[in-house]
Amino acid sequence: MTLAHIHDNSRMPTQEEKAAFAQRLALALRRSPEPVNGATELALRFNLRHRGTAISPQTAHKWLTGRTIPTHDKLVTLAAWLDVSAHWLHYGPPPATRLETGEKAKPYITGKPSTEAVRLAGKIQGLSAHQRYLVEELVDQLLGDAG
């Protein structure tokens, strides 16, 4: 996706973009400390947080099944609620620049961990299970296909 696509609000999202949004929404909902089971519950919880027009369970179902992507104001509400960026929720992660240049991602390092790695692992261990999951997802994104 080009920068022109990101800022072109008149362009309709493709089926692939809608499906990718639905996958990111499902991931964000799974990461959420509050479990959401189905479109009706998504609509109810969303409507409690959104200051604009309420959504129906049918609209929530369309989001979950990749039939539509919410408008910007609704994306912002979803993102704030699910603690993700609205940009990531709508468009996904930015392309990995090292992969664009052909540089290979470094594989996991084996052997004795450094003092810095042990200190970082200690900090990560002190996080909640949800936060540790987010850190793992971030590391996987940073490593690209190497993980």
N, C-alpha and C positions, 0 to 999 in steps of 0.2 A: 504494500500500500504506500502510495506516495504522500508527501506533505499536502499536495493539492487535494487528495481525497479526504484528508483529515479536516481540512477547513472548508470543504465544499458541502454546505448544508443542503444544497438543492439536489445532490445526487442521491438516488435511492440505494439503500444497502442491498448487496447481493444476498442470495440464499446462503452462501458460504459465510458471509459476515454475520448474518442473523444466527446461524447455527453456532458459530464461534462465540458470539455474545452469550447464547444460552448456556454453553459449556462454562464460560467464565462466571456467569451468574450462579450456576449450580455449584461450582467450586467455592465461590464466596459464601454461599448459603451453608455448605458443608463445614466451612471453617468457622462459621458464626457460633458463638457460645450458646445462642438460642436456637435450638433446632426448629426448622420450618418444614412442615409436612404438607406439601401440595399447594396448589394454586389458591385455594380459598384462604388458607392460613397466611400465605405470602401477601395476598391482597389486604387482609385484615391488619397484619403487622405493618405493612407499607403505609396504609391509610392513617394509622396512628401517628406516623412520623412526617407525612407529607403535608405541606401547608396549602397545596393547590387542590385541584379537582381530584376526588377519590377515584380509584380504579376498581374495576369489577374483577371477580375471580376469572372471568373469561380473558380479560386483558393480561392478568398475571399468568394464565395458562399459555397465552401466546408468547410471552417473554420466555417462559420455561421451555417451550417447545421450539423456539427459534423461528416463530412465524413473524415476529416484529421486534424491533428494538425501541425502548422507551425514548420519549423526548428528553431533551437535555435537562430540564428541571427535575424530571423523575429519575434520571440517571444520577444526578447530584444527590438526591434523597437516598437512593439505593446505596450509593458509594459511601456516604456518611454513615448510614446505618451499618453496613457490612465492613466498614473500616478498610476500604480499598480506594484507589483513585478512580474518579469518574472516567478519566482517559483510559486507564487499563480496562475497566469494565466495558467500555464501548469498543475500544480498538485493540485491546490486548497489549502485550509488552512491545516496546520498541525493538527494532531489529538489532541483533547483537553486532556491534561494529567490528569486533575481531573476526567474526565469521564472515562478514562482508569482505574483509580484506584478505581472506583466505588463511588467516592465522588459525592454527589448531588450538582448541581449548586444552588446558593442561589437565591430565588425568588426576584422579585422587592420588595423593602422595602416600606412599607406604613407608613403614619404618617407624622409628621413635619420633613422637610428636615434639615440636619445639616448645619452649617455655611459653611463647605467645599463644600457640595453639591450645595448650593446656589451660591457660588463663581464660581464653575465649570460651572453651568448652565448659569451664566452671560457671561463667556468666550465663551461657545458654541453658545449662542445667537448672539454674535458678528461675528461669522463666516458667510460665504456665504451659501446660500441654499445648494449648492453642497457639501460644506465641512461639514455642519450639517448632511446631508444624510450619508456621509462617517463615521462620528462619530457614528451615530445610527447603521449603519451596523457593525461597530467594536464592539460596546457594545453588540449587538445581538450575534455576534460570540463568545465573551467572556462569555456570559451567557449560551451559548449552548441551550439546549431544554427548559430552564426555562423561556425564553422570549416568 
